Each structure stands twice: as structure tokens, then as C-alpha cells.
Amino acid sequence: DPYYRFNDVMYRWISLDNWTYSRTFKTPFDIRKWQKVNLVFEGVDTVAQILMNNVTLGRTDNMFNRYSFDITSVIKEVNFIEVRFVSAVSYAAEQSRCHKAYSIPPACPPPVQHGECHANFIRKKQCSFGWDWGPSFPTQGIWKDVRIEAYNYFHLIYFSSTSFFVKNASQWSLEIESIFDVVSSKPIAGLVTVDIPKLQTQQTFSVKLQPGEGSIVLLVNINKSSVVEPWWPNGHGKQTGYNMTTTFIMEAGHQIKKFSKAYFRTVELVQEPIPGSPGLSFYFRINGRPIFIKGSNWIPADSFQDRVTYDTLWLLLKSAADANMNALRVWGGGIYEQDEFYDICDELGIMVWQDFMFACALYPTDKNYLESVRAEVSHQVRRLKSHPSIILWSGNNENEAAIANNWFSIPHADREVYIKDYVMLYVKNIQEIVLTEDKSRPFITSSPTNGLESVKEGWLSQNPYDTHYGDTHFYDYSSDCWNWTVYPKARFASEYGFQSWPSFSTIEKVSSTEDWSYTSNFSLHRQHHEYGNEQMLQQIGYHFRLPQSTDPIKKFKDMIYLTQVMQAQCVKTETEFYRFSQSEIINGEGHTMGAMYWQLNDIWQAPSWASLEYGGKWKLLHYFAQNFFAPLLPVAYEDKGMLYIYGVSDLHVDHKLTLKIVVHTWSSLEPVCTLAKEGIIVKAQSAIPIYKESVNDLLERCRNCTRKSCVITFFLVGEAGLQSPMNYHFLSSLKDAVGIEKTQLSASISQQDDIYVFALQTTAIAPFVSLDVGSIKGRFSDNGFLMTEKEKVVVFYPWEPTSVEELEKSLTVTSLVDVV
């Protein structure tokens, strides 16, 4: 297993070598019958020479491109094919050496990442040379389908459909684009029929295909008397798609039938002045409705893409949807995901913010490089633009910020060269292609960016982190994460987060006994973020006592648990801050319309910012996300001794609700006081203040309460079973809390159909109750919760067959008082 212990370094030699893949095959058809025969590689990783029968067909140098070689004159009945790979690491170094005019930083990743240099000189998954959450495995091989295509007359290469709503005609239309390779020497005429039975829409067009490669674009107007159900993001409606058949009947009796799905949705990125605030808004309107974006950032699910199956993707994406997410950003240092990824997002209503694959670096703009990038961009846009889930193209990750904030210490005199390269790559090339190929969704050049303000400043704003414009990335590991005032009241938070360790069961698979301590060589080796392990301890130390157990394995498990509690609590605090800021402007800042924490998933078993461990297990953060992204949620914060509670709603109608507040002393399951505030109107899709009281007054009313001895819980309840999750507010650090007692937590497990019911009992209030069933795959309905009642029922949803006995054997229940 390449992920076992230190194998990422042990196996480094593999990527420094050159490898050749070869085979002999028989041609399964009569060569003489076909005008054109192509050898098509959907994906080659990355630098290779391709030979067939000892004839060089061509070379590849871009992992994200599709390569098609004409083998009409080369193919025989029996063939010998070779793909001769060159080490990506030595190729990148060579490219960097050849770029003599000026250097293009960064040269190498920080030593803590155990990575390789010059990733920016090769069109390959950037994080395969190492990243701050992942190993360096610069793979080489054939990473997608390879096939032979034989055809006469013409061949369909790309087929796509995008929808538009024509306002003045109040009618939906569909733009269908087909790209053909025509091998006949004269034009081919014919008819194309587009049929969408459910929408009573059928249209026939006369077309003429010219010799060579070219496209035909058809505009289909949807029957006005049909009711079109648009595609909606998760939580806002259905993900309706319509079966569509497109039939090409060309002269000489050749026909192609294409079955696809047509989706109808509009997307606008709204950047306009906001009353009472400098700057511009930055939010998405889907089908004319403003949507608060709730989600995370996606990285490649494995260093070895062939291990990523449909089931892997389904599990991770379904977990995102189950945590009330409606969006993911496909981050620019990974890959353009496989087709199935976007199919699942279409089905689950997960909007995709799609970066182009450039991250945290400056890039060359020589002729060959740009040519390769242009081919990559038009291929990816053509491949992906039919997906309604994709709502935005973004040029790169953090490269505007890298120049603006001078990450690479470029002397001021040399700045212009890099700015020129930046504009050349992302504006004159990528943006130009995207806008030509796809008019159905917005494009931004970078993230974070100031959007239209960046454009106005010549594509490079002075401060891309300006809270009055665009989107913001924010990380701060040293300030106390419970203090909401450290967070930027941004228009849109597209990256923020804190690290934690994955569960012991996840680490156990790739380590041995001597590795099981927080300070082992293994623990240091797996941490690729400078001072990451120390930063976690510092953050834990603000509010919790650090483990002191003399049993090293118990101490390690306690540390893991605390890092997960800390991460969950930190990201909860920050996300709730973004959610309650959506409807207000304070000192010119606010109208926050997106919260996407870094990061959703893991690439291997290691400490990282992820909420899903490698293999899909939910960390406590992911359980918390289910609540802090709930469609209806009360959120509390304190300011200068006042307690404020906001009602946050993503629902489409106003609701009349009751706010219930319950105050407990830590030492008793009996509440000291309860309060119900009735008749609160929580407005649709907004965040409004619903309660305000000084903490001192509240404590006085609840006799015998002090900040250290009491805790506040609260929730919203309405008609017809409408209820928010239970939320809580701590009045002091838990290490200072008075009266938290050692509790007896017990669980009895029973089976109901294909789910398992865990009936929990406690003898005292238990903070951060965590249920863990080791490596049994599945998830709980709730976890990491504050248990303030004697009994609680939690459901376990298995992802593979298990039994009550197995679950009983594997179960551990931990709460904060179990940490010694």
C-alpha cells in the first residue's frame, strides 16, 4: 500500500524513472472498409511519446487533454502499440531550466511536504507533486479510456446542450452544439430532429456539414404550452431533467442517435451596489432566486485516480448533500473531475464552482504552454458545459492574491512581467475561450478575487481579500476560533477552515504501534502543513484541557478526539457567523451569501482540514455541518455582554415560530430555567435578530447560574413538525466550566430493517458525545452532540452489511469527561 507509513518517500524512485506501457493487439474489424481510423486517449498522465508499429504518432504533455491520433495508414491486422512515458518530475525540472528569461516561482514546495519541484511547469494534477494535506505521488500512466474509432463520412466528437430563458418571449430555449469530424471531401447535407416528448417539443433542422472539423449549433425553442420544471439546487426544489433524443439523418442514409438529458436552469453572478455599503455584492441567483451557498471545497479523492470508482464518488457527494450542502468548489490544484462526478452533482442538486487547474503559483506563457492550455480549456468546457450543476468557471486558485500580496518576494521592478503573464494566461486565453464556448454561466479569473473591481483594476486588484467585493479566503490558526470578531464579514467566504486528525480506525490501517502518539515520527511525517500539529494544540488549549494520560495509546486517542471537537467547534462558529451576516450591513460590511469551508474530503489518511476522512468516514465536523447548514437554524453570539440570537432561514416562505431557550447547570440534567418566545416571524431566505438580552440578566433570572456553571441550549419550532436542530452557546471555556461530572454513558443497539438504532443513556450532562464504530462503514444520524437529557436515540446508517453484534463489539462512546 503506497499510503502505508513512510511509503510515499520510499517509493519516490518510481516517479523519477521512465516507464513504457506496451501491448500487441489484433484489429477487430476490416481496416479496408473505413475511411478514417483514430487512436483516442481520453487521458494520458502526462509526458509520453506514442508509437504504433514503430511509427511515432505523436506526443502528449497535458494530463487534462484528450488526444486523438490518425492511424488510418499505420494500423494493420496485428499491431504493436507503445506509450513511452518520461518522468514528470524530470520533465518539469527540464522545462524550468529551459525557461531562461526569468524564473517562475515557486521553485519547490516547503520541505514539510516531502514534495517535488516545478509543478507549475507541467500540465498535471498540481497536488501530485505534494501539498499541505497530501503526499507527493507524481504518477505516470494511462488514466482514462483509450480506444480505436473507425468511421466513414462523419463522426460526432462532442455533443452538448445548454439552456437559456428568453425573458421577452418568456420562453425556455436550448442551445445544442455538435462538433463533427467530416472525412468526405464534399459537404454532407441532412436533417437533425430534436425530440423532448415530456415537453411536447420536436424540431427538425436542415444542416450541412463542411469537410474537416466543425460545429453546428441548433436553437430549440421549448413549446410554450408545456410547463418546464427547472433544475434546482439541493434544498430549493427538484433536480428535474428531461429525456431528449437528437437524431442526425444524413444523406447516403447514415444516421446517429444521441440520447441525453436536457436541464433548464439559469445562473447569474450578481455584483451590484448595496445601499449603505461601499463595494459590490457577490452572490448567485439560480432561476431568478438568490441562493445562499452552503458547502465546501473538493480535492481529488485519491492520489491514484483509478481507485476512485462511481461508488467512491457517490458516497462522498451523498455525504455532502446529507449535510445540507448545496455546493462544492472543484479546487484548482487537482483535476477536472470524471463525468460521473458531475452526473451525481446534477442528480443531488450540488452546484459546482469549477476552477481551472492552476493553483498557488505563477505559470509560464510561452507558445507551446499556451497552446496546450488552450486545447485543455476548450476540451474541458465542451465536455462539461451540459451539466446544470456547474454554475461558475474560475480561472485559478489564489494566483491573483499571490501576485497582489507578493507571496514569492518578486522585486517591484519585475512585477510587470508577471502581471503581463497573468493577464495573458487567464484573460486573453482562458477567459476568451470560455466565453466563446459557453455563454450560459459566469466566469471569474481567480479565487479569491474582487470580481468586477479586479477587472477595473486591470485584472489584479490591490487587495483581493477586500471584504467589500468578490470572495474571500481566510485562515487564522493563532486567534481564538470561538471569537467571532476575528472573522471577515465578507460578501462570500469561499475558503476557511481548521485542521484535525482522522479517527484512530483510519490511521491504524496505515501505521504500526510505535506510530500511535501525537509526537511520533509518523505523526510528524503525515503533517504536511508547517506547525500544523502545534497549531491544533494551541487552538485546543484555549478551551479544553490537554490529555495527560500515562497510557500512550489512550493519550493519542484522546488527542484525536479533541482535535476533531476543536475543528468542529471552530468551523461551526465561523460558518454560523457567515450565515447570520447574510441580511445585514455593519460598518459597510456584510450581505455574506456563501460559506464554503476548506475542505470536504481527504486524499489519504492524515491530519487535514477535511470533514470526511479518506474512505468516507464522517469526522465530527461533518456531523456539525449537518446542523450549521440546516435550512432553519437559530444562531447565538455575544457582543459586549449581550446575547443575540438570530433566526436563519433558507426556506422559501416566512414562518411563524417559537424560540425555546433552556438553561442547564453543568451538574444537572434538570433545566434551571426555560423560556419560550412565541410569534417570531422568521423571514424567507434571510437572517434576522429574534432575541436580545444581557447575559447577566439571563443568569440572574436563572437562579444560581454563573458563566462557569451554566450552559444555554435553544431551538426553533413551528407548525406541522417544522423544527430546527438544537443549538447551544457556551458562556465560558469548557476547561473552566464548573460542575461537569463524570458520566455513565451507555448504548443499547437494535436493528430495524436495514438501519440500527442506538438508544443512549446518560447520568449527567455530557458535552461532545462521540459514537465511533471503528472501521464499520456507515454514518450516524447525529454525533458530537451536547447531551442534556437522560436519553437520546441515534440512528446508524450502514454502507455495507453489518450486525448488532459487530456494532456492539466495535462501539466506543466518548465525551469530554472521558479525556484524562
N, C-alpha and C positions, 0 to 999 in steps of 0.2 A: 504494500500500500504506500503510494508516494506521500500520503499525508501522515504516515506513522513517524512519531518522534522528530528526528532531525533529517528525515529523508529528502526534504526539499533541498538541503545543501549537499547531501550525499549523492544525489542524482543529478547534480549540476552538469556533470560531464556530458549527459545526453544532449543537452541543448547547445553544447559547444561543438558537437560533432555534426557532420553532414550525413544525411540519410537518403537512401534511394528505395522507392517503392516500385515494384515491377510485377508484371504477370503476362502470361500468354493467354489469348482467348480466341475462340472461333467466332466469326461473324455470323449471327443467327438469321441473316437474310441474304437475298441475292443482290450483290453490290450493283450489278449492271442495270437494275430496274430503277435506280434512284438518281435524280439529277444532282442532289446535294446531300452530303453526309457530314455531320458535325460531331465533334467530341466536345461535350459540355461539362464544365466543372462548376457546380454551384458555389463551391468554396474551397480554396486552397490556402493552407496556412504554412508559410506565407511566400517565401522566395524559392522558386523552383524553375527548372528547365523541363519541358515536357517533350518526350520523344515517342515516336511510334515507328516501328520498323526501321529504327536507326535514323529517322528523319526528325530534325528538331521542328516541332510545331510552333513553339513559342515559349515565352517566359511569363512567370507570374511574380508579382511583388506586392500584392494587396489582398489581405485576408478577407476584405469586405466586398470584393468584387466578384462578378460572375465572368468566367472565361469560356469563350466558345471558339474552337479551332476547326477550320475547314479541313476535313481529312478525305475528301472525295477522291483525290488522286493518290492517297497514301494507303488507304485501307485495302487489305487482301482477305483471302478466306481465313487464314490463320495469322494472328498479329501478335507482336511483342510490344508492350507499352511500358514506358518508364517515366517516373516522376522523380527527378533528381533534386533533392532539397539541399539548400545551403543553410547553415546555422544562422538563425535570425539574429543572434547576438553578434556574431562576427560581421554579418551584413550591415547591421545598424552602425557598428563601430566604423566600418569602412565608409559608409555614406557620410558619417560625421567628419571623418578625416578629409574626404573629398570636398567638403563644403569649406573652402579655404578663405573666402572673402571675409566672413565674420562668424563668430561662434553662435550656436543656437541653444541657449540654456533651457532646462538644467542638463548638465552632462550626465550625472548619476543620481540615483535615489540615495537618501540618507542611509548610512551603514546599518542602522537598526532594522532596515527592511530586507537585508541579505539579498539585494536585487541585482539587476543588470543595468548597464548604461545605455544611453542614447535611444530610449524607446521612441522618442519623437521623430526619429529618422526612418521609422519603418511603419507602414500602414498595417498594423497588427494590434490586437487587443492590448491596449497600453498597460493594463494592470498585470499582464503576463510577465512583465519584467520586474514585478514586485510592487506592493502598495502598502499603505499603512494598516490595512486589515487583511492582507492576503500574501500568499507565497509567490516566489518567482518560479514559474514553470513555463519557459518560452517553448511551447510545443511546436512540433512541425509535423504536418501530415495533411491528409485529405479530410477536411472536417465537415463537408456536406456532400450531397449526392453527386455522383459522376455518371454520365450516361451518353449513349450514342443516339443521335436523332438522324433519321433519313427522310427526305421528303422531295416531292416534285411540286412544281408551280409555286406554292407559297407555304409559309409556316407561321403560326401565331407565337410570338415570343412573350409579349406582356399583354395582360388584359386587366383593365381597372375601371371602377365606376365611383364617381363622387357626386354627392347631392348638393343642390342649391335650392334656396327658396326665393322665388321671384316675387318680390313684395308687391309691385304694382299690378301684377296679374294674380296675386295671392294663389300661387301655384308652385308645387314642387317640380323640379326638373332634375334629370340625371345626366351627367356627362360620362359617356362611355368611351374609353380610349383603348384602341387595339394597335399594337405595334407588330408589324409583319416583316418577314424576310421574303422577298419575292424573287424567285430564281428564273422565272420565264423572262425572255428578252423583250417582250412587249407587255403593255398594261393588261391587267386582268379585271374584267368588269363582273359585277354580281349584285346580289341583294342581301341585305342584313336585316333580320327580323328580331326585334327585342320584345319579349313577352313576359309580363308580370301579371299572372292570372288574378291574384288576390286584389290587385288594384285596377282590374279591368283595363289594363293598359297594354296595347300592342301597336308597335310602329314598325314600318318597313322602310328601309333607306336604300337608294341605289348608290353603289360605291365603285370606285375604280382604284385598284392597287397598282402603284407605279413600280417598275423594276428596282431592286435594291431594298434597303431597309427604310421603312417609312411608317407613319402612323395615320390612322383615320379616327376622327373624333365625331361622335354622334351625340346629338342632344335630344333626349327623350322627355317629352312633357307628360307628366302624370295626369291621368284622367281626373278632371276637376270634381266629378261627382263621387269619386272614391274618397273615403276617409283615410288619410295617411297617418299611421301611428308612428311618431318619431322614436328614434333611439335615445334613451335617457341614461344618465349615469346612475350607478348604484345608489339606491335610497331616494331617487327622484322620479321613478317611473319604470316602465318596461324597456327591455332591450330588443325591441321588435326588428326583425329583418325579414325581407320578402324574397321568396324564391324567384329567380329570374333566369330565363333561358335566352341566350343570344345565339342565333343560327346564321352562319355565313354560308350562302349558297352561291358559289362562283361558277363562271362559265366552264365548260368541259366537265360539269357535273361533280365538282369537288365541293364537299361541304364540311364545316366544322361546327360542332355544337358545344357551347360553353355554358355550364351550369354554375351560377354564382348566387350570392345573396346581395340584395340591394338594401342599403340602410339610409334613413333620412334623418339628418341632424345638421344644425348649423352651429358654428362656433365663432365667437368674436372675442378678441382680447381687448378689453375696454381700458383705454388710457385717456382720461379726460379730467379737466379741472374739478376739484372738490371744494364746495363752499367752505370757507373758514380755514383753508389749509393751502400752503404753498405746494407746488408739485402737481403730480397727476395720479389718478387711480391706477390700479393694475389688477384687473380681475377678469374672470371668464364668464361669458354669457353663453349658455347652451340652449338652443331653441328659444332664444329671446329671454331666458331666465338666468339671473345672476346665480352662480353656484359657488358656495364656499368649498374650496378644495381641501379635502382631508385625505392625507396619505403619507407616502414615504418614498424612499429612493431605492431603485433596483440595481443590484450589481450582478455580474454573471453568477449563476447558481453553482458553478464548479469550474476548477481550473482546466478540467478535461471535458470539453463540451459534449463528447459522445456519451457521457454518463448522464446527461440531462435529458430525461425522457418526457413524454407527454405527462405522465403521472407526477413527475417531479414538479413540473410547471403548474399543473392543476392544483396540487397540494399547497404550494406557496401562494398562488394567486387567490385560491379559495380562502386561504387563511387571511389574506388582506381584505377581501370582501366581507368575511365573517367578523372582522374587527371594525366594521362600518367605514372602511376606506372607500373612496370613490376615485382615487387617482394614484398613479405611480410615475416617477420620473425614471426613464431608462437612461442611466448616467453615462456621460461621455468618455469614460475610461475603460469601458467594457466592450460589448459587441452590440450590433443591431440584432435584436433577438430573433429566434426562429419563428416561422409563420405561426406555429401552434400557440406561441406566447400571445400574439395579438388576437388570434381567434378566441382564446379563452378570455382575454380582456373584453373583446366585443360581447361575449356571452354573459360575462359577470357585471358589465357596466363599469369597468375600471378605465378611467380616462388615462391616456398615456402622454406624458410630456417627453418627447423624443429628442434627446441630444444627438448631434453628430459626434463621431468618435475622436474627439480631441479633448485632452484634459491636463490641467495643471502644468502647462509647458508652452514654449514658443515653438513654432514649426517652420520648416523651410518652405520657400515658394519658387524653387527652380522649376523649369519647364516640365521635366518628367514627373516630378512630385505632383504638380498641379493637374497634369493630365490624368494621372492615376486617381487623384481625389475627385476630379470631375466625373470620371466613369463610375466611381464608387457612389457618389451622391445621386446621379441620375438613376443608377440601378436600384438603390435602396428606396428612393422616393417612388419609382414605378412599382416596385414590389409591394410597398406598404400603404400607398395612399388610399386604397379602398377601405381601409379599416376605420370605422367610425370612432373607435376608441382613441385614435391618435388625434389630439386636439392642438398640438403645437410642435413645430420644429425649432430646435435651438442649436446654434452654431457650435458651441463648445462649453466645457465646464471650467469656469474660473480664469479663463485666459485674458479677459478684459481686466479683471482685478489684478492679475499677475503683472501686467504692464503698468496699470494705474498706480499700484502700490509698490512697484519696483521690487517684487519678490526676488529677482535674480541679480540685484545690485548692478544694473546696467548704468554706465556713466551717462549723465544727462546729454552729453554731446552725441551719443549714439542712439538715443531714443527713437529718432525719426525713422531709422532703418526698420526697427521692429514694428513701429506703428504702421508703416507702409506695408510690411509683410502681413500684418494682422488684417488690414482692410482688404488687401489683395486676396487673401485666403477666404475669409468668412463673408465678405461683402461682394467683391467682384466675381468670385467663383461660386461659393456655396449658395449664398442668398440668390444670386442671379438664376442658378439652375432650379432651385426650389420654387421660386416664384413663376418660372416658366412651366415647370412640370406640374405644379399643384396650386391652384388658386382657391382651394376650399378651406384652408386653415392658415393661421398666422405663423410668422417666422420671427424669432428674435436672434440676435447674433451671439449672445453669451448668457451665462447664468453664474453669478448674479450680474444683472445689468440694470441701467436706469431706463431701459426701454426707449421711448421717443426722445427722452432727454439725452441719452447716449448718442442717438442718431444726430441730434442737433449739435452735439459737441464733436462731430467728426468721427462717430462710432466708438470713441473712447472717452468715457466720462471721467471727470477728475476723481470722483468717489463713487464707484459702482455699488457701494454699500449704503448709499443715501436712503434713509427711511421714507423720503417723500416721493420716491419713484421706484418703479420696477420691483424686482425681487431681491431678497437678501439671504446670504448665508451667514450664520452666526455660531461661533463656538467660544465657550469660556469655561475652562476646567477649574480655575482657581477661585472664582467668586462662589459664594454660597448659592446653590441652584434653587433653594426654596425662596430666595429673594427675587420676586418678580420684577423688581425695578431694574435689574441688570439686563433684562431682555429688550431688544429694539422693538418699538411699536411700529413695525414695518408694514408696507402695503401687502406684502406677500412673503412668507417665510418658506423658502424652498429647500433649505438645508439647515439642520441644527441637531445637536444630539450629545449623548454621553455614552461612554463605554461600559460594558460589563463582561463578566466571564460566562461562557456557556455552562450548562449543567455538568455535574460530575459524570453522569452516564455518557455524555457526548465526548468528554475529554478522555475518559477511561479507554475508549476504543483505540486511541492513537498514542497511548503513553504507557509507561510502566511504573511500578510502585515508587521508585525513587523520584519520580517527576511530580508526585502529588503534594506539592507545597507551593505557596504563593511566590516563594523566592528561589525555586529550583531553576537549574539551567534551562529546563524545558519551558517553564513559565516565562522566563526572560526571552527565550528564543521565539516563542509564539507571539509575543507582544511586539508588533511592528510599528507602534506609534511611540515616538520618543517620550519617555517619562510616563507612559500610559498607566502602568501599574501603580505608580506613586500617586498620580492624579486621582485614581479611583479611591485610594486610601484617604487622601485629603478630603475628598467630597463626602465619603462615608463618615469621616471623623467629625464633620460639622454637626451631625445629628444622631450618630449612633456610636455605641462603644465597640471598639475593635475586638475581635476574638482573641482570647487568651488561653485557650485550651492547651493542655500539655500533650494531648493526643494529636500528633501532626496531621493525620487524615481528617479527624473531626475539625481541626482548625482550618484546614484547606476548604472543606465543605461549607463551613460557616462563612468563610471569606467569599466563596462563590455566591452563596445565598445573599449576603449583604451587598455585593456589587450589583446583583440583579434588583434588589429592593431599591437601592440608591438610584440606579439608572431609571427604573420605572417611575419613581417619585420625581426625579428631575425632569424627565421628558413630559410627565403629566403636568407639572407646574408650568412649564414653558408653553405647552400646547394649549392649556386652558387659558393662559394669558392671551395667546393669539386669537382664540375663539371668542373671548369676551370683548376683544378690541374691534370686532368687525363693524359695529354700528356707531362707534364714537370717534370724535376727533379731540385729542387733548394736546394742547400746545402745538397744534398743527400736524400732529401725528395720529395715525390710526387707520380706520377702514381696512383693517387686515382681512384679506379674503383668501388666504391659503396657508395651510400648515402641513408641510411635508417633512417629517423628521428623517434624519440620516441614521440608520439605513434599514431596509426591510429584512434582507436575507444575508446569509453568510456563504463564503466561498470555501471555507474549511473550518476545522474545529479550533477556534482560537478566540481570545478576547477581542471584541469589536463593538461597534455601535449598533449592531443588528438587534431586531426584536424576535427574529426567527433563527434558531440555531441551524447549523449545517445538518441536513436531514429533515428539517421542517418543524422540530420541536419548538413549542411556544415558550419564550422567556416570559418572566413576569411582565416586562414592558408590553408584550403583545396583548396580554390579558387586560392590562391597564388601558391600552389603546381602544379596546372594545368599548370601554366606558368613556374615556375622554373624547372619543369620536362619536359618541351616541347621538342620535338625531335630536334628542331632547335632554338637556343637562343643566343642572344648577351648578354654578362655579363660584367659589368664595375666594376673596383675598382681603388682606388687611392693609390699611394705609393710615399711618399716624394714629394708631389705636382704634380706628373704626373698622368694623367688619362689614364688608359689602358682599351681597350675593346677587349674581346676575342670572337671568334665565336665558339660556342659549338654545335657539331652535333652528333646525334645518327643515322643519315641516312646512308644508305649503299653505296652511291656513293658521289663523290666530287660534289660540286655545285658552280657555278659562281654566286655571289650575290652582291647586293648593300647595303652598310650600310648607313642608313639615320639617321642623328642626328638633333634633333630640340631643340633649347634653348628658353625657355619662361622666362619672368619675372613673378613672382607670381601674379602680379597685372593685367595681360592682357592675353586674350585668343589668341591675335595675336602673333606669334612667333617673337623673336627679331632676330634670325638668324637660317638658316638651312644649312646643309652640306650633300652632298651625295658623298660617296666614292665608286666608281664603280670597277667592275672587281676583286672583292675579291674572292679568291678561299678558300672555307671552306671545309677542307678535311673530308672524311667519318669517322665517329666514332672517332672524336678527338676534342681537344680544342686548337685553335691556336690564337695568338695575331693578331688582324686585325687593330688596331688603337692605336696611342700613341700621346699624346700632353700634354704640361703642362697646368694645369688648368688656370693659369694666362694668357697664350697666348690665350686660348679659350675665356676667359672672355673679353680680350681686343678686340678680333675680333668682339665679340657680344657687341656692344657699350652699355654703361650704365649698364653693368652687374657686380654684385658683388656676392660673395659666398652666401650672405644672401638674395639677391633679385632675384636670378635666379635658375632654375631647368633644368636638361638635360633629354630629353627622346630620345630613339633610338630604331631602329628595323632593321631587315634584310629582304630584299625582293629579289626574284629570278624569274625565268621563270615559266610559267604555274601555276600562282597563289600561288607559294611557298612563304610563309611569316612566320616570327617568331612572337611571341607575342611582344607587345610594352614593353620595359623595361625602367627603369629610374635610375637616380643617383642623390642623394641629395648632395648639396655642403655644407650644414650646417644642424644643428638640426632644426626641424620644429618649435621648441619653439623660435628660434632666427630668423626665416625667416621673411623677411620684405616684406610687400605688399600683404600678403594673405588677401583676402577680404571676408566679409560675403556674401554668395552667395544665390540666389534663385534657389533651385533645384526643378524641377517639373517632374512628370512622367505621361504619359498617357498610359493606358493599353488597348490592343486589343487582340482578340482571333484569332488564325489561326489554323484550325484543332484542334489538341489536345495540342497545346502549346500556351503560352501567350507572347505577345510582349510588352516590356516596352520601350517606347520612352522617353528618359531622356533629359532634357534641363537644362543648367546652365548659369548663367550670369557672372560667374567668374571661375578661375581655382579652382577646388575642390579636395583636397587630400583625399584619402582613403574613397571614396564614398561607403557606405554600404546600400544595399537594404535588408529589412527584412519584411517578410510577416507573422510574428508570428508563430503560430503553424500549418499553412497550409503546408502540406508535399510536398516537391519538392526542386529543386535547380535552381539556375540561371546559365546562360552561363558564366557570369563573375561577380565579386564582389570585393569590397575593392579597386577599381582601382583609379588611378590618372586621373581625368577628365580634359583634356587640350583643348577640343573642345566643341563648343556650344551644340552639340547634340551627343548622343550615344544611340545605340539600344542594349538592353539586353533581352535575351530570358529566360522565366521561364518554366522549365520542371516539370509539376506536377507529384507527385507519387500517387495521388488519385484525384478523380473528384473535381473540384472547379469551380469558375466562375469569370468573370471580377469584378462583384460587391463584392464578398468575398475578392478578392485580393485588390481592392481599399480600402475597409474598414480596412484591416489588415496592409497595407503598411506603413512602416516608412522609410524615406531616411535620412541617417546621413552622414555628412562628418566632417572632423576635426574641421572646424569652428563652428560646432553646439555644440561643447563641451564648456561649460562655467565654 
